[in-house]
Amino acid sequence: MKLSGLVIATCGAAAVVLGVPGCASSPPPVSKIVNGQVVVSRAINPDAYEHYARGQLYADEQRWDEAARELRRVLLSDDQAPEVRAQLADVLLQLGQLDDAAEEVERSLAIEPTVAGYTAAAHVAEARHDDRAALGRYQEGARLALTDGDPEAIETTHLALASAQLAALDLPAAYATIRVLADADRDSVRARVEIGAMAWAEGRLDEAEIALKEALALEPEQIDARLVLAALQVATGRPAEAKAVFRDALERAEDSLDVGEMYLKWLAASGDRAAADEEADRLTPDVIDDSTIDAIVRIERAAGRPERARAAAERALERGVAPGHVALLVGSALLDAKDFAGAATRLLKVPKGDPDFIESRLRAAEALRRGGGARQLEQAERALDEATAAATAEAAVAPSAKAAGDKAPAEGASEARPREWMSDLIVARALLDEKRGDPVRALRGLDLALQAHADDSRFLLVRAAIDERRGEWRQALAEASKILTADPRNVEALNFVGFIAADHAGDLPQAIRRLQVAMVLDPGAGGIVDSLGWAYLRQGDLPRATMFLTQGDRLEPGDPEILAHLAELYVRLDQKDRAVAAYRRALEHDPEDRVARDIQARLHKLQTGTP
């Protein structure tokens, strides 16, 4: 029996066949044939197998303390098992025991270099933020996997190595690594999907499409590859082909709500009203009740039919769906219709004590903030005060109930816990303070939160965005860069830092690398594609700017910022009429106040010929 590179072996006959003089504490090796090559694997003592299997199970369930205990019991029977020590190191990392994990890695590699050992060593280096050392360990693991010839290990190590190279912003190296994987394993679907994303980010559109179609030929049920292919076809101006691929993805995903929502949003944004209506009607459940109303509202909103979403939610109230939940659904539909006052009024009717009270006040505050008047902003502050008081009371009740001796949930049942609302409330209050013209107060509140949660990426990114909007773009870059220090693959931070650096003529080559990596990690995201096009425009590379800005507009049709970037491209191309038309279209799509002012200023300058 084989388990994670280890094989069960017994003493006696196996020892005689392999020429081992007898069974000591370490079991004999076991040979196997992989791709025509003889590979020798270490065996695990059968006495330790129960503990090893249990350790694997606990690790899968993220029960790290128990997993560590079981793996240590395995090592009591065989302390020369390098793979087990490597696995223990990974478990210890999850427990925050970095030094102990590093010690287990050293002992593992001293016994014998293994793929598992090199991988665990890379994880330790990443935990120490030693990216260069991590990259070296991933490279060693990938080389060893190729030598061993195990297809699963080859794919795992090369994907991990490419991920580390992307974190280092070395897209060419990551591409070369995935190419090695594709050549070594002709059946690797992941390799083709990754090649597709990387080639797209570098502007090699034909290669990207070929790779994605190869992935689908290998695995027709690969929904992610199908969706990326559809996005690529949208971006390159082939809506009819994209529709066919989207429909195929929907069918294979058995009308997945997530896939359907994505498809409907694109149809509605692109102005294909007939197709959006037809698809929404097909996907919408016939019966409105507690089990279907969320899906119905999501479908109607995605299809750009907020009035139908609202009507469905109101009917759900008649069918016994909780009033607070209905208010949330109606409020969302009214927000889509830009009826901020109506949304706030409905949400504020949810009474105290309702399970949805806190969320209703948060969403009401958002609607009132977006409404923008002084009176509305005062109401928004009161709504947040009410939500904060309720959240504080709810948080206080939970531990006291625990102390009172509440029974533990039955095995397999989910433990009922109150949602943690404080993060949402802190962000909502900061955005409200900014809207009221007091960004300093907004930042003060976020800084207080960051004192307790220094690495919270959400607080850091909101703070950076507020700094950028008030003109402190260098400070904004510094805040967002802290996120990338801890998580170099954070897509939002990569996009933010790349765009802001490009917008303010920072290090353009590095900005472009960040945005390419963000695009690889989230292929088909129109905002990221647009950011990359904007960076190329700032660099003066008009052909690439044209390619990506046009793609961004097709992927996110009607986005005012993307349209404004497209207008700037037309200005640079000396196509004044197209620039004016793009600016006017941007203003028709309800841009934020700051964006609207900038567009109006640029449009005025263009029309009057003023410098």
C-alpha positions in Angstrom: 0.0 0.0 0.0 1.4 3.4 -1.0 0.8 6.6 0.8 2.4 9.9 0.0 5.6 8.4 -1.2 5.9 5.8 1.6 5.2 2.1 1.2 4.1 -0.5 3.7 6.7 -3.3 4.1 7.1 -6.3 6.4 10.1 -8.2 7.7 11.0 -11.6 6.5 10.4 -12.4 2.8 10.8 -8.7 1.7 14.1 -8.5 3.6 15.4 -11.7 2.0 14.3 -10.7 -1.5 16.0 -7.2 -1.2 19.1 -8.7 0.3 18.6 -6.9 3.6 20.1 -8.9 6.5 17.2 -8.3 8.8 14.7 -5.8 10.2 16.2 -3.1 12.3 14.4 0.1 13.4 14.3 1.3 9.7 12.3 -0.9 7.3 13.8 -2.0 4.0 13.4 0.0 0.9 10.8 -0.9 -1.7 11.4 -0.7 -5.5 8.8 0.4 -8.0 8.6 1.1 -11.7 7.6 4.6 -12.8 7.6 5.5 -16.5 9.8 2.6 -17.2 12.4 3.5 -14.5 13.1 1.6 -11.3 12.5 3.9 -8.3 13.4 2.9 -4.8 11.1 4.2 -2.1 11.5 4.1 1.7 9.0 1.9 3.5 7.2 2.7 6.7 7.1 0.2 9.6 3.6 -1.4 9.8 3.6 -0.7 13.5 3.7 3.0 12.7 1.2 2.9 9.8 -1.8 3.5 12.0 -0.3 6.6 13.4 0.9 7.8 10.0 -2.6 7.4 8.5 -4.2 9.2 11.4 -1.7 12.0 11.1 -2.5 12.4 7.5 -6.2 12.5 8.3 -5.7 15.1 11.1 -3.6 17.3 8.7 -6.4 17.1 6.1 -8.8 18.3 8.8 -6.3 21.0 9.9 -6.2 19.5 13.4 -2.5 20.4 13.6 -1.7 19.5 17.2 -3.1 16.0 16.8 -1.4 15.6 13.4 2.0 16.5 14.9 1.5 14.1 17.8 0.7 11.2 15.4 3.7 11.9 13.1 6.0 12.0 16.1 4.7 8.6 17.1 5.7 7.4 13.6 9.2 8.7 14.2 9.5 6.7 17.5 9.3 3.6 15.4 11.4 4.9 12.5 13.5 8.0 13.2 15.2 7.7 9.8 12.1 8.5 7.8 12.9 11.7 5.8 9.4 12.2 4.3 7.7 11.9 7.7 10.1 14.5 9.1 9.3 16.8 6.2 5.6 16.4 6.7 6.0 17.0 10.4 7.9 20.2 9.6 4.9 21.4 7.5 2.6 20.7 10.3 4.8 22.5 12.8 4.8 25.6 10.5 1.0 25.6 10.7 1.4 25.7 14.5 3.7 28.6 14.3 6.7 26.6 15.6 9.2 27.8 13.0 12.4 26.8 14.8 11.2 23.3 15.4 10.0 23.0 11.8 13.5 24.1 10.6 15.1 21.5 12.7 12.9 18.7 11.3 13.8 19.9 7.8 17.5 19.8 8.5 17.2 16.3 9.9 15.1 15.2 7.0 17.6 16.4 4.3 20.5 15.0 6.3 19.0 11.5 6.2 18.2 11.7 2.5 17.3 14.5 0.0 13.7 14.0 -0.9 11.1 16.1 -2.8 9.1 16.4 0.4 12.2 17.6 2.3 13.1 20.3 -0.3 9.4 21.4 -0.4 9.3 21.7 3.4 12.6 23.5 3.4 11.1 26.0 0.9 8.1 26.5 3.2 10.4 27.2 6.1 12.3 29.8 4.0 9.1 31.5 3.0 8.0 31.7 6.6 11.3 33.5 7.3 10.6 35.8 4.3 13.8 34.5 2.7 12.4 34.3 -0.8 15.8 33.6 -2.5 16.4 30.5 -0.3 12.8 29.3 -0.9 13.3 29.6 -4.6 16.5 27.6 -4.5 14.8 24.8 -2.5 11.8 24.7 -4.9 14.3 24.4 -7.8 16.1 21.5 -6.0 12.8 19.7 -5.4 11.8 20.1 -9.1 15.1 18.7 -10.3 14.8 15.7 -8.0 11.3 15.1 -9.1 12.3 15.0 -12.7 15.1 12.6 -11.8 12.7 10.3 -9.9 10.2 10.4 -12.8 7.0 10.5 -10.6 4.4 12.5 -12.6 2.6 13.6 -9.6 5.7 14.9 -7.9 6.9 16.6 -11.1 3.6 18.5 -11.5 3.5 19.5 -7.8 7.1 20.7 -7.6 7.0 22.6 -10.9 3.7 24.4 -10.1 5.2 25.3 -6.7 8.4 26.6 -8.3 6.5 28.6 -10.9 4.4 30.1 -8.1 7.6 31.1 -6.2 9.0 32.7 -9.4 5.8 34.6 -9.9 6.1 35.9 -6.3 9.5 37.1 -7.3 8.0 38.9 -10.3 10.0 36.7 -12.7 7.3 35.8 -15.2 9.7 34.5 -17.9 11.3 32.1 -15.4 7.8 30.9 -14.3 6.8 30.4 -17.9 10.0 28.4 -18.6 9.3 26.2 -15.6 5.7 25.4 -16.7 7.0 24.7 -20.2 9.3 22.0 -18.7 6.3 20.6 -16.9 4.3 20.5 -20.1 7.1 18.7 -21.9 7.7 16.2 -19.1 4.0 15.5 -18.6 2.0 15.6 -21.8 -1.2 15.0 -19.8 -0.8 17.9 -17.4 -3.9 20.0 -17.7 -2.7 22.5 -15.1 0.4 23.2 -17.2 -1.7 24.2 -20.2 -4.0 26.4 -18.1 -0.9 28.2 -16.6 0.7 28.6 -20.0 -2.5 30.1 -21.3 -2.6 32.7 -18.5 1.1 33.5 -18.8 1.0 33.9 -22.5 -2.0 36.2 -22.3 -0.3 38.4 -19.8 2.6 38.8 -22.1 0.4 39.5 -25.1 0.8 36.2 -27.0 -2.8 35.7 -27.6 -2.7 32.9 -30.1 -0.4 30.8 -27.9 -2.7 31.5 -24.9 -5.8 30.2 -26.8 -4.0 27.1 -28.1 -2.8 26.2 -24.6 -6.3 26.6 -23.1 -7.9 24.5 -25.9 -5.2 21.8 -25.3 -6.2 21.8 -21.6 -9.8 21.3 -22.6 -8.9 18.5 -25.0 -7.2 16.7 -22.2 -10.0 17.4 -19.6 -13.3 18.6 -21.1 -14.8 19.1 -17.7 -12.1 21.7 -16.7 -14.5 24.6 -16.0 -11.8 27.1 -15.0 -10.0 26.7 -18.3 -13.2 27.1 -20.2 -14.0 30.3 -18.4 -10.6 31.7 -19.1 -11.0 30.8 -22.7 -14.4 32.6 -22.8 -12.8 35.7 -21.2 -10.0 35.6 -23.8 -12.5 35.5 -26.6 -14.5 38.3 -25.1 -11.3 40.4 -24.8 -10.3 39.7 -28.4 -13.7 40.8 -29.7 -15.3 37.5 -30.5 -18.5 37.5 -28.5 -20.3 34.8 -30.5 -17.5 32.3 -29.7 -17.4 33.4 -26.1 -21.1 32.8 -25.7 -20.8 29.3 -27.0 -17.9 28.6 -24.5 -19.9 30.2 -21.6 -22.9 28.0 -22.4 -20.8 24.9 -22.6 -19.3 25.8 -19.2 -22.7 26.3 -17.8 -23.9 23.0 -19.1 -20.8 21.1 -17.8 -21.1 22.9 -14.4 -24.8 21.8 -14.2 -26.0 25.5 -14.3 -23.7 26.5 -11.5 -24.9 29.8 -10.0 -21.4 31.3 -9.9 -20.8 30.5 -13.6 -24.3 31.7 -14.6 -23.8 35.0 -12.6 -20.5 35.6 -14.4 -22.1 35.0 -17.8 -25.1 37.1 -17.1 -23.1 40.1 -15.8 -21.1 40.1 -19.0 -24.2 39.8 -21.2 -25.9 42.7 -19.4 -22.9 44.9 -19.3 -22.2 44.3 -23.0 -25.8 45.4 -23.9 -27.0 42.0 -25.1 -30.3 42.4 -23.4 -32.1 39.6 -25.3 -29.5 37.0 -24.4 -29.3 38.1 -20.8 -33.1 37.9 -20.5 -33.3 34.5 -22.1 -30.5 33.0 -20.0 -31.8 34.5 -16.8 -35.3 33.2 -17.4 -33.9 29.7 -18.0 -31.7 29.7 -14.9 -34.3 31.2 -12.5 -36.0 28.6 -10.2 -39.8 28.4 -10.8 -40.6 28.3 -7.1 -39.9 31.2 -4.7 -39.2 30.1 -1.1 -36.5 30.1 1.5 -34.3 27.7 -0.4 -34.4 29.5 -3.8 -34.8 33.2 -3.1 -31.1 34.0 -2.8 -30.4 32.3 -6.1 -33.3 34.1 -7.8 -32.2 37.5 -6.6 -28.6 36.9 -7.6 -29.6 35.8 -11.1 -31.9 38.8 -11.6 -29.3 41.3 -10.3 -26.6 39.7 -12.5 -28.9 40.0 -15.5 -29.4 43.7 -14.8 -33.0 43.4 -13.7 -33.1 44.9 -10.2 -36.8 45.5 -10.3 -37.5 41.8 -10.9 -35.0 41.0 -8.1 -36.9 43.3 -5.8 -40.3 41.9 -6.7 -39.1 38.3 -6.2 -37.8 39.2 -2.7 -41.1 40.9 -1.8 -43.0 37.7 -2.9 -40.6 35.7 -0.7 -41.8 37.7 2.3 -45.3 36.4 1.6 -43.9 32.8 1.5 -42.5 33.0 5.0 -38.9 34.1 4.3 -37.5 36.1 7.3 -38.3 39.8 7.0 -34.7 40.9 7.9 -33.3 38.7 5.1 -35.9 40.0 2.6 -34.9 43.5 3.6 -31.2 42.7 2.7 -32.3 41.3 -0.7 -34.5 44.3 -1.5 -31.9 46.7 -0.4 -29.3 45.1 -2.7 -31.7 45.4 -5.6 -32.5 49.0 -4.9 -28.7 49.8 -4.7 -28.3 48.3 -8.1 -31.0 50.7 -9.3 -29.2 53.6 -7.7 -32.1 54.2 -5.4 -30.0 54.9 -2.4 -32.7 56.6 -0.3 -35.1 53.7 -0.9 -32.5 51.1 0.0 -31.6 52.9 3.2 -35.3 53.3 4.2 -36.0 49.6 3.7 -32.9 48.5 5.5 -33.4 50.8 8.5 -36.8 49.1 9.1 -35.1 45.9 10.3 -35.6 46.0 14.1 -33.1 45.4 16.9 -32.9 41.8 17.8 -33.4 40.6 14.2 -30.6 38.2 13.2 -29.9 40.5 10.2 -29.9 43.7 12.2 -26.1 44.4 12.1 -25.8 43.7 8.4 -28.9 45.8 7.7 -27.3 48.8 9.4 -24.0 48.3 7.6 -25.7 48.2 4.2 -28.0 51.1 5.1 -24.8 53.1 6.0 -23.3 52.2 2.6 -26.5 53.4 0.8 -26.6 56.7 2.8 -22.9 57.3 2.2 -23.4 56.8 -1.5 -26.4 59.1 -1.4 -23.9 61.7 -0.3 -26.0 64.5 1.3 -25.1 66.0 4.7 -28.3 64.6 6.3 -27.7 61.2 4.8 -24.2 61.1 6.1 -25.4 61.9 9.6 -28.0 59.0 9.3 -25.2 56.7 8.1 -23.1 57.5 11.2 -26.1 56.7 13.5 -26.6 53.4 11.6 -23.0 52.5 12.2 -23.3 53.4 15.9 -26.3 51.1 16.2 -24.5 48.3 14.4 -21.4 48.7 16.6 -23.4 48.6 19.8 -25.2 45.4 18.6 -21.9 43.8 17.4 -20.2 44.6 20.8 -23.1 43.1 22.7 -23.2 40.0 20.5 -19.4 39.5 20.9 -19.8 39.7 24.7 -22.6 37.2 24.8 -20.7 34.4 22.9 -17.9 33.8 25.5 -20.3 34.2 28.5 -22.6 31.5 26.9 -19.5 29.3 26.5 -18.6 29.8 30.1 -22.1 29.0 31.2 -21.6 25.5 30.0 -23.2 25.3 26.6 -23.1 21.8 25.2 -20.6 21.1 22.5 -22.2 20.5 19.1 -22.8 17.0 18.0 -20.1 15.4 15.8 -20.4 16.6 12.2 -22.6 19.6 13.2 -21.3 23.1 12.7 -20.7 25.2 15.8 -22.9 28.2 15.8 -20.7 31.3 16.2 -21.6 35.0 15.8 -20.1 36.6 12.8 -17.1 38.9 13.4 -18.5 42.3 12.3 -15.8 44.6 13.7 -13.6 44.6 10.6 -16.6 45.5 8.4 -17.6 48.3 10.8 -14.0 49.8 11.0 -13.8 49.9 7.2 -17.3 51.3 6.8 -16.6 54.1 9.4 -13.3 55.0 7.7 -15.0 55.3 4.3 -17.8 57.4 5.9 -15.3 59.7 7.5 -13.5 60.2 4.2 -16.8 60.9 2.5 -17.6 63.6 5.1 -14.3 65.3 4.2 -12.2 64.1 7.1 -9.7 61.6 5.7 -7.4 62.2 8.7 -10.0 60.9 11.1 -10.6 58.0 8.7 -6.9 57.1 8.8 -6.8 57.4 12.5 -9.5 54.8 12.9 -7.7 52.4 10.6 -4.4 53.0 12.4 -6.0 52.1 15.7 -7.2 48.8 14.1 -3.7 48.2 12.6 -2.2 48.5 16.1 -4.0 45.3 17.0 -3.9 43.7 13.5 -0.7 45.0 11.9 -0.8 42.6 8.9 -4.5 42.9 8.1 -4.5 43.2 4.3 -8.0 44.7 4.2 -7.2 47.6 6.6 -3.9 48.2 4.8 -5.5 48.3 1.4 -8.3 50.6 2.5 -5.8 52.9 4.2 -3.7 53.0 1.0 -6.7 53.8 -1.1 -7.6 56.7 1.1 -4.1 58.0 1.1 -3.9 57.8 -2.7 -7.2 59.7 -3.1 -5.9 62.5 -0.9 -2.8 62.8 -3.0 -0.4 60.9 -0.7 0.5 58.3 -3.3 3.9 57.5 -1.9 2.5 56.7 1.4 -0.2 54.6 -0.3 2.4 52.6 -2.1 4.3 52.0 1.2 1.1 50.7 2.9 0.1 48.4 0.1 3.7 47.1 -0.3 3.4 45.8 3.3 0.8 43.4 2.1 3.1 42.1 -0.6 5.9 41.6 1.9 3.7 39.1 3.7 1.8 37.8 0.7 3.6 38.5 -2.6 0.7 36.9 -4.5 -2.1 39.1 -3.2 -3.8 40.1 -6.4 -5.5 43.2 -5.1 -2.3 44.6 -3.7 -0.4 43.7 -6.9 -2.9 45.5 -9.0 -3.1 48.5 -6.7 0.7 49.0 -6.4 1.3 48.4 -10.1 -1.4 50.8 -11.1 -0.5 53.6 -8.7 3.2 53.3 -9.5 2.4 53.5 -13.3 -0.1 56.4 -12.7 2.6 58.5 -10.9 5.5 57.6 -13.2 7.2 55.3 -10.7 9.3 52.3 -11.7 7.3 51.4 -14.8 9.1 48.1 -15.6 8.5 46.8 -12.1 4.9 48.1 -12.2 4.3 46.2 -15.4 5.8 43.0 -13.9 3.5 43.3 -10.9 0.5 43.8 -13.2 1.4 40.8 -15.4 1.7 38.6 -12.3 -1.7 39.8 -11.1 -3.1 39.0 -14.5 -1.7 35.5 -14.4 -3.1 34.9 -10.9 -6.6 36.3 -12.0 -6.8 35.8 -15.8 -9.7 37.6 -17.4 -10.2 40.3 -14.7 -10.9 43.4 -16.8 -9.7 45.8 -14.2 -6.3 44.2 -14.1 -6.1 44.0 -17.9 -6.9 47.7 -18.0 -4.2 48.5 -15.4 -1.6 46.7 -17.5 -2.7 48.7 -20.5 -2.5 51.9 -18.6 1.1 51.1 -17.5 2.1 50.5 -21.1 0.4 53.8 -22.1 2.4 55.6 -19.4 5.5 53.9 -20.7 4.8 55.1 -24.2 4.3 51.6 -25.6 1.2 52.4 -27.7 0.8 49.0 -29.5 0.6 47.1 -26.2 -1.4 49.9 -24.5 -3.9 49.6 -27.4 -4.1 45.8 -27.0 -4.7 45.7 -23.3 -6.8 48.8 -22.9 -9.1 47.6 -25.6 -9.4 44.2 -23.9 -10.1 45.8 -20.6 -13.0 47.7 -22.2 -14.5 44.6 -23.7 -14.2 42.6 -20.5 -15.7 45.4 -18.3 -17.9 47.4 -20.8 -19.3 50.6 -19.3 -16.7 51.0 -16.6 -16.1 54.8 -16.4 -12.4 54.6 -15.4 -11.6 52.1 -18.1 -13.4 54.3 -20.6 -11.4 57.3 -19.4 -8.1 55.3 -19.9 -9.3 54.4 -23.4 -10.0 58.1 -24.1 -6.4 58.9 -23.1 -5.2 56.3 -25.5 -7.1 58.0 -28.3 -5.7 61.3 -27.3 -2.2 59.8 -27.6 -3.1 58.3 -31.0 -4.4 61.8 -32.1 -8.0 60.5 -32.5 -9.8 63.4 -30.9 -13.3 62.4 -31.9 -13.0 59.0 -30.4 -11.5 60.4 -27.3 -14.4 62.8 -26.8 -16.9 60.0 -27.4 -15.2 57.8 -24.8 -15.1 60.5 -22.2 -18.8 61.2 -22.7 -19.7 57.6 -22.4 -17.7 57.4 -19.2 -19.7 60.3 -17.7 -22.9 58.4 -18.7 -21.9 55.5 -16.4 -22.1 57.3 -13.1 -18.4 57.6 -12.1 -17.4 58.4 -8.6 -17.1 62.1 -7.8 -13.4 62.4 -8.1 -13.3 60.4 -11.3 -16.1 62.5 -12.8 -14.3 65.7 -12.0 -11.1 64.4 -13.6 -13.0 63.3 -16.8 -14.8 66.6 -17.1 -11.6 68.5 -16.8 -9.9 66.4 -19.4 -12.9 66.6 -21.7 -13.1 70.4 -21.4 -9.4 70.7 -22.1 -9.8 68.5 -25.2 -12.8 70.3 -26.5 -11.4 73.8 -26.0 -7.9 73.0 -27.0 -6.4 74.5 -23.8 -3.1 73.0 -22.6 
